[in-house]
């Protein structure tokens, strides 16, 4: 459950506490969170405590169903 609920909530809290979320009210994440802020924070903070490395996998699947992993930090 940590990967699905606890870690995203903690990252969102850290981003909000750093002042990067300024919108008020009830909003979906895509309306107020810069995805790269979230990914950078996950890379530096979560990876440090996760034994398996970076906890987020990004994958592109083309129209033919071919899957390719995406590395945003290379």
Beta strands, then each sheet from edge to edge (+ up, - down):
strand 1: 59-61
strand 2: 67-69
sheet 1: 1+ 2-
end
